[in-house]
Amino acid sequence: MLSKRLRYKPKLKTASKSYWGSKLLAGQKIHKGDRKCSPGQLALPIGQCQVSSSPELAEVVQKFVLANRDGRFDVRV
């Protein structure tokens, strides 16, 4: 009977779930409403931008894009 030895079979490891994201985001608070800037800082006029669609502007933009393109792509504006 000694010729048949029982081989050791390790138990399979269970898959552990990753929970690092919940720990990372646990300290974050969702701020709603207006964001205030620090005293002495100027607020950026994000919502006050206006883009005009004048032909002169379109021509200048096209020249700028063509002058600064990579050269690997043949894309026309």
Steps between C-alpha positions, in 0.01 A plus 500: 500500500795730539557499126187706450570829665240761524608815325444834663234703319497864606163669523421751230515863600176690489492810287514810716292799400671830442373774727770763460269726299239524771770582754653757268171674428367477855661829603378690195200723548276607217470877489192639335435860420727789418870458544658786681843626411760597756518863614721700266445258212307583186218270396543359150231609255423149379136558414563837340686383187351574162628354178431691184475326167646771282668405172819685600526298819439174314778587254747581778408180686549292186844654438596440863392136493676432170821667622506308828390155391718198549550410135423131549134555427349663195196655663336806354302739715 
